[in-house]
Structure formats: C-alpha cells, structure tokens
C-alpha cells in the first residue's frame, strides 16, 4: 500500500506513513525469515509420505532433532498447499495379452467400449456400445451425458432380459469397468471381465472396428441438437447394421443372418433371455 501511494502520487515516505498512521520503521523493515530449510524438509516429507498429514510430518521432524516451532511449520505447510490432499491414480493389476478368438456360441463373449462426441451447444456426450463377438451384432448403443458404473450395470441388466448374459465381457480399463460395483455385479452373475492391457486397443479389435463404422456413419455425419436425436439415429442405424450390413468376416452375411444361419444349422444354441441378479450397493 505504501509503495503504491509513493509511486502513484509522488509523495514522500514520511507523508504517506503519516496519512496511513504507519510507523516509518515498518517501511524500512527487512524480514530476516528464512523458510528455505523448512520448505526443503517438508517437500522431502511430502514426497516420501504423500498420504500423511501435518501432525505426522511435525512429529518426525522433532524426532530428527529439528527445533522449528509448530506454528512456523504449520505456516509453511499451509503456504505450500500441502493441506490439500493429493489425488493418486488407482493402480491397476497386471493385465496379460490374450488372443482375440472368435467365439463358437452366441453370448460367449461380448465386447464393450465407450465413444465420445458433442452436441451443438458444446455439451459432451458418451456412447456405450455393446456387441456380441460371435456374430458382431450390435446389442446396444446407449447415449448419455455421463455413464457411471450404475448405469452400465442397468444397461447390462436390460440386455440380460432381452438376450441373456454372456460368459465373459472384454473391456478396457476405464473407471466404469474397474469399479467395485461393476466387478461385484459380474461375479454375482458369473460373468468374467476380460481386461485388455492399457494402451492396447487392438486387443479389443472387434468393438474398435464397430466403433469406426458407427463414427463414420453417425457421429461424424450429423450435427446433433439433443440427446434424443442421437438416440433415435443411433437406434435406427443399429437395426440397419444388424440386418443389412454385409460383414466381410461373416462371409458377406449380416450379423442377424449369420446368427439365424448358425442356429438353424444346429451348430449353436439360441440365446436364452434370463433375469439378472439385482445390483448391490457398495462403494466404488
């Protein structure tokens, strides 16, 4: 404040201090405070023990022989914003590469993945795609602004009542799929989650190819004004894809044609819808 008045109004230090009722010694005072050693030790503590708080750091420093007062340590601790808890990435268990095989029966393996896009007003949307690896059929294309694990589970429950549930589902390591709720629900319904390795989308190649076609035909082809518009176009496209898309890996048949051909030949069993076990309330 004093410096601002001196520079702006070209007044003497004596005049400014008199107007503000400040002692002139305050203007000339130079702090001898040296916080560098404290900052260095607190930084070292925060790096080695990121999940501990001030009391733990203070106690350890006192045991190491440092005589800084609690108030001084607390002041520097707050200036360094160490009171804000640090967020850590959730560590993933080891993921192992598994061969991408074509299932011999429907509902043996499903693939599941998310896509992103935006509406005209800038709101981000997410699209959950679920396909059956046996005949590449698009079982569901769910659209929403957000997709917590609860909503993923509800979608799978609907799929179970319409198609039956799979033996296993191939997914990436997204937070919706690795959540405790999702894994517990899958265990209760005897479903194995097959996680691909991080950064290896080719290990989920069936759904990745489906995503590319869906993006070219729908997401990149239209400007969307609302979620309902996306849902209507996505469902119309899904039905057309399942009935009319000549899939090269299926010998030129559409997914529905390949499914009925396999069932009629007696080589595979038809899908049997079944009720699913309800979702349990657990912490993610």
C-alpha positions as CSV (number, residue, x, y, z in Angstrom):
1,X,0.0,0.0,0.0
2,X,2.7,2.5,1.0
3,X,4.7,1.7,-2.2
4,X,1.6,2.2,-4.3
5,X,0.9,5.7,-2.8
6,X,4.5,6.8,-3.0
7,X,4.8,5.8,-6.7
8,X,1.3,7.0,-7.8
9,X,1.0,10.3,-6.0
10,X,4.7,11.1,-5.9
11,X,4.6,11.7,-2.1
12,X,7.4,11.3,0.4
13,X,7.6,8.2,2.5
14,X,7.2,10.4,5.6
15,X,4.0,11.9,4.3
16,X,2.5,8.6,3.2
17,X,3.2,6.9,6.6
18,X,1.7,9.9,8.4
19,X,-1.5,9.7,6.4
20,X,-1.8,5.9,6.9
21,X,-0.8,6.2,10.6
22,X,2.1,3.8,10.0
23,X,5.4,4.0,11.7
24,X,8.3,4.7,9.3
25,X,10.2,1.8,10.7
26,X,7.6,-0.5,9.0
27,X,8.7,0.9,5.6
28,X,12.4,0.1,6.2
29,X,11.8,-3.2,7.9
30,X,13.5,-6.2,6.2
31,X,12.4,-9.6,7.2
32,X,15.2,-12.0,8.2
33,X,12.9,-15.0,8.0
34,X,14.4,-17.9,6.1
35,X,11.9,-20.6,5.2
36,X,14.1,-22.5,2.7
37,X,15.3,-25.2,5.1
38,X,11.7,-25.8,6.3
39,X,10.4,-25.9,2.7
40,X,13.1,-28.4,1.8
41,X,12.3,-30.8,4.7
42,X,8.5,-30.6,4.2
43,X,9.0,-31.2,0.4
44,X,11.1,-34.3,1.3
45,X,8.4,-35.5,3.7
46,X,5.6,-34.9,1.2
47,X,7.5,-36.9,-1.5
48,X,8.3,-39.8,0.7
49,X,5.0,-39.9,2.7
50,X,2.3,-38.3,0.5
51,X,-0.6,-39.9,2.4
52,X,0.4,-38.4,5.8
53,X,-0.6,-35.0,7.2
54,X,1.0,-32.2,9.2
55,X,1.0,-33.9,12.6
56,X,3.0,-36.8,11.2
57,X,5.5,-34.5,9.5
58,X,5.8,-32.4,12.6
59,X,6.4,-35.4,14.8
60,X,9.0,-36.9,12.5
61,X,10.9,-33.6,12.2
62,X,11.0,-33.2,16.0
63,X,12.3,-36.8,16.3
64,X,15.0,-36.0,13.8
65,X,16.2,-33.1,16.0
66,X,14.8,-30.1,14.3
67,X,13.7,-27.4,16.7
68,X,11.3,-25.4,14.5
69,X,8.2,-24.4,16.3
70,X,4.9,-25.9,15.5
71,X,3.5,-22.5,14.4
72,X,6.3,-22.0,11.9
73,X,6.0,-25.4,10.4
74,X,2.2,-25.1,10.1
75,X,2.6,-21.7,8.4
76,X,5.0,-23.0,5.8
77,X,2.9,-26.2,5.4
78,X,-0.2,-24.1,4.5
79,X,1.8,-21.8,2.2
80,X,2.9,-24.9,0.3
81,X,-0.7,-26.0,0.0
82,X,0.2,-29.4,1.4
83,X,-3.1,-29.3,3.3
84,X,-4.7,-30.2,0.0
85,X,-4.9,-34.0,-0.3
86,X,-3.1,-35.3,-3.3
87,X,-5.0,-37.5,-5.7
88,X,-3.3,-40.7,-6.8
89,X,-4.1,-42.8,-9.8
90,X,-5.7,-46.1,-9.0
91,X,-3.1,-48.8,-9.5
92,X,-4.2,-51.5,-11.9
93,X,-3.3,-55.1,-11.5
94,X,-1.2,-56.7,-14.2
95,X,-3.1,-57.2,-17.5
96,X,-2.0,-60.0,-19.8
97,X,-2.4,-60.2,-23.5
98,X,-4.9,-62.8,-24.6
99,X,-5.5,-64.0,-28.1
100,X,-8.6,-62.5,-29.9
101,X,-10.6,-65.6,-30.7
102,X,-13.9,-65.9,-32.5
103,X,-16.5,-67.5,-30.1
104,X,-18.3,-70.6,-31.2
105,X,-21.5,-69.7,-29.4
106,X,-23.7,-66.6,-29.0
107,X,-23.4,-65.0,-25.6
108,X,-19.9,-66.5,-25.1
109,X,-18.0,-63.2,-25.3
110,X,-19.3,-59.6,-25.6
111,X,-17.2,-56.5,-26.2
112,X,-18.0,-53.2,-24.5
113,X,-16.5,-49.8,-25.1
114,X,-17.2,-46.0,-24.9
115,X,-17.1,-43.3,-27.5
116,X,-17.3,-39.5,-27.1
117,X,-18.8,-36.7,-29.1
118,X,-20.5,-33.3,-28.6
119,X,-23.9,-31.6,-29.2
120,X,-24.2,-28.3,-31.0
121,X,-24.4,-26.5,-27.7
122,X,-21.0,-27.9,-26.7
123,X,-22.1,-30.5,-24.2
124,X,-20.1,-33.6,-24.2
125,X,-21.9,-36.9,-24.8
126,X,-20.8,-40.5,-24.3
127,X,-21.9,-43.6,-26.2
128,X,-21.7,-47.1,-24.7
129,X,-21.5,-49.8,-27.4
130,X,-22.0,-53.5,-26.7
131,X,-21.5,-56.2,-29.3
132,X,-21.5,-60.0,-29.4
133,X,-18.2,-61.2,-30.7
134,X,-19.9,-64.4,-32.2
135,X,-21.8,-62.6,-35.0
136,X,-20.6,-59.0,-34.4
137,X,-24.2,-58.0,-33.6
138,X,-24.7,-54.6,-32.0
139,X,-26.7,-55.5,-28.9
140,X,-26.9,-51.9,-27.5
141,X,-25.9,-48.4,-28.3
142,X,-26.6,-46.3,-25.2
143,X,-26.3,-42.5,-25.3
144,X,-26.0,-40.1,-22.3
145,X,-24.1,-37.2,-20.9
146,X,-22.4,-39.4,-18.3
147,X,-22.1,-43.1,-17.7
148,X,-21.2,-44.1,-14.1
149,X,-20.9,-47.8,-13.3
150,X,-24.5,-47.9,-12.0
151,X,-25.8,-47.0,-15.5
152,X,-23.6,-49.5,-17.2
153,X,-24.9,-52.2,-14.9
154,X,-28.5,-51.2,-15.6
155,X,-27.8,-51.5,-19.3
156,X,-26.4,-55.0,-18.9
157,X,-29.4,-56.0,-16.9
158,X,-31.7,-54.9,-19.7
159,X,-29.5,-56.8,-22.2
160,X,-29.8,-59.9,-20.0
161,X,-33.6,-59.8,-20.0
162,X,-33.6,-59.5,-23.8
163,X,-30.7,-61.7,-24.9
164,X,-29.4,-63.4,-21.8
165,X,-26.0,-62.6,-20.3
166,X,-22.6,-63.6,-21.7
167,X,-19.9,-65.8,-20.1
168,X,-17.3,-63.0,-20.4
169,X,-17.1,-59.4,-21.4
170,X,-14.0,-57.8,-23.0
171,X,-13.4,-54.2,-21.8
172,X,-10.6,-51.7,-21.4
173,X,-9.5,-50.2,-18.0
174,X,-12.0,-47.4,-17.8
175,X,-13.2,-46.3,-14.3
176,X,-16.7,-47.6,-15.1
177,X,-15.4,-51.1,-15.8
178,X,-12.9,-51.4,-12.9
179,X,-15.2,-50.1,-10.2
180,X,-16.1,-52.3,-7.3
181,X,-19.8,-52.2,-8.2
182,X,-19.2,-53.5,-11.7
183,X,-16.9,-56.3,-10.6
184,X,-19.1,-57.4,-7.8
185,X,-22.2,-57.4,-10.1
186,X,-20.3,-59.5,-12.7
187,X,-19.2,-62.0,-10.0
188,X,-22.8,-62.4,-8.8
189,X,-23.9,-63.1,-12.4
190,X,-21.0,-65.4,-13.2
191,X,-19.5,-63.1,-15.8
192,X,-15.8,-62.8,-16.3
193,X,-14.4,-59.4,-17.1
194,X,-11.5,-59.7,-19.6
195,X,-9.4,-56.6,-19.3
196,X,-7.1,-55.6,-22.2
197,X,-3.7,-54.2,-21.5
198,X,-3.6,-50.4,-21.0
199,X,-2.9,-48.5,-24.3
200,X,-3.6,-51.6,-26.4
201,X,-7.0,-51.0,-28.1
202,X,-6.1,-53.6,-30.8
203,X,-6.7,-56.3,-28.2
204,X,-10.4,-55.3,-28.3
205,X,-10.4,-55.1,-32.1
206,X,-14.0,-56.3,-32.7
207,X,-15.6,-53.4,-30.9
208,X,-12.9,-51.0,-32.2
209,X,-13.9,-51.8,-35.8
210,X,-17.5,-51.4,-34.9
211,X,-16.8,-48.0,-33.3
212,X,-15.1,-46.8,-36.5
213,X,-18.1,-47.7,-38.7
214,X,-20.5,-46.1,-36.2
215,X,-18.5,-42.9,-36.0
216,X,-18.3,-42.6,-39.8
217,X,-22.0,-43.3,-40.4
218,X,-23.5,-41.4,-37.4
219,X,-21.3,-39.3,-35.2
220,X,-19.3,-37.7,-37.9
221,X,-22.2,-37.5,-40.4
222,X,-24.6,-35.3,-38.3
223,X,-24.8,-32.3,-36.1
224,X,-26.8,-33.2,-33.0
225,X,-29.1,-30.8,-31.3
226,X,-30.3,-33.1,-28.5
227,X,-29.7,-36.4,-26.8
228,X,-33.0,-37.7,-28.2
229,X,-31.8,-37.0,-31.7
230,X,-28.7,-39.0,-31.1
231,X,-30.6,-41.9,-29.6
232,X,-33.1,-42.1,-32.5
233,X,-30.4,-42.0,-35.2
234,X,-28.2,-44.5,-33.3
235,X,-31.1,-47.0,-32.8
236,X,-32.1,-46.7,-36.5
237,X,-28.5,-47.3,-37.5
238,X,-28.1,-50.2,-35.1
239,X,-31.2,-52.0,-36.6
240,X,-30.0,-51.4,-40.2
241,X,-26.5,-52.6,-39.3
242,X,-27.6,-55.8,-37.7
243,X,-30.0,-56.7,-40.6
244,X,-28.3,-55.3,-43.6
245,X,-24.6,-54.7,-43.1
246,X,-22.6,-57.3,-45.2
247,X,-19.9,-58.3,-42.7
248,X,-16.7,-59.5,-44.5
249,X,-15.7,-61.7,-41.6
250,X,-19.1,-63.4,-41.7
251,X,-18.8,-64.3,-45.4
252,X,-20.9,-61.3,-46.5
253,X,-23.8,-62.1,-44.3
254,X,-25.3,-59.6,-41.9
255,X,-25.0,-60.2,-38.1
256,X,-28.7,-61.3,-37.9
257,X,-28.4,-63.6,-41.0
258,X,-25.3,-65.2,-39.6
259,X,-26.9,-65.8,-36.2
260,X,-30.1,-67.4,-37.7
261,X,-28.0,-69.5,-40.2
262,X,-25.9,-70.8,-37.3
263,X,-28.9,-71.6,-35.2
264,X,-30.8,-73.3,-38.0
265,X,-27.8,-75.5,-38.8
266,X,-27.9,-76.8,-35.2
267,X,-24.3,-75.9,-34.6
268,X,-25.1,-73.3,-32.0
269,X,-27.7,-72.8,-29.3
270,X,-30.1,-69.8,-29.5
271,X,-29.8,-67.0,-26.9
272,X,-32.0,-67.5,-23.9
273,X,-33.1,-64.4,-22.1
274,X,-32.9,-64.6,-18.3
275,X,-33.4,-62.2,-15.4
276,X,-30.3,-60.8,-13.8
277,X,-29.4,-60.5,-10.2
278,X,-30.1,-57.0,-8.8
279,X,-27.3,-54.5,-8.3
280,X,-25.8,-54.4,-4.9
281,X,-24.9,-51.2,-3.2
282,X,-21.2,-51.0,-2.5
283,X,-18.6,-48.3,-2.5
284,X,-16.8,-47.7,-5.9
